[in-house]
Amino acid sequence: MRMRVDILTLFPNMFSSPLQESILGRAVEKGLIQIRTINIRDFALDKHQVVDDTPYGGGQGMVMKVEPIARAIESVKSQNPSAWIVYLTPQGKPLQQDMARRLSTQSHLLLLCGRYEGVDERVRELFINEEISIGDYVLTGGELAAMVLIDAVSRFIPGVLGSDRSAEEDSFFNSLLEYPQYTRPFNFRGRCVPEILLSGNHAAISLWRRREALRRTSLRRPDLLTKADLSEGEKKLLEEIFKGNSIDGDGLPIKKL
Ligand code: 4GX
């Protein structure tokens, strides 16, 4: 079930440390993911290895040339014709958890990272299977977007998160924000951990957490609630939250108990 990820970039060094640390680093070490960077410049055949040029029609900036990218993609595809080719761009489909899950079922991803004003349109027409955006803001290149994508996708690969944890269990997976977490000390500068978490009453704790997750979601991301698949119990909790509420210092409504 190992996944291969090839990255086409002008800046392969950007990928070294982020992919070597922590969970991702361990996944690579264990052979669950195989990540390779390919420098597009190596596929520019002219003496100065030119990879960009001025746009036809004029305008500012430079455009990435089609030939080096085409050669790089064809070189990867000759080794593995099944690669799913993704271009990271603000014009793509916004990356969401269900897309990350779907991409994790591919055996081979090829991520194209653009710089400057982007790639020649013919790269998209001829080679790209899918265009993905990591959000409505402009980066200096596709590299960080590719890393975000790899990170989000990797969590769905069996074994990456460890045996006792799966990405499917994340509350975001159920379209809700996470409940608040606490660890020691019990009292930090007068702010105490909610007593219920020390009660040892697992049913009560679980109810409290569901209520907090619902409360946060309804206040911070009401858009998520409309697509959340809520149980009858959760719908009742939500009603309670809306009934007896005030707003606390974080702008979060607090149910008075
Ligand atoms: N989510 N960038 C792509 C080059 C570019 C410029 C213009 C197409 C048109 C981004 C994002 C992102 C910066 C990657 C510009 N490509 N990628 N790059 N947001 O901002 O994915």
Residues whose N, C-alpha, C, O or C-beta is under 5 A from the ligand:
A	BS01	4GX	L88 T89 P90 G114 R115 Y116 E117 G118 V119 I132 S133 I134 G135 Y137 V138 L139 T140 G141 G142 A145
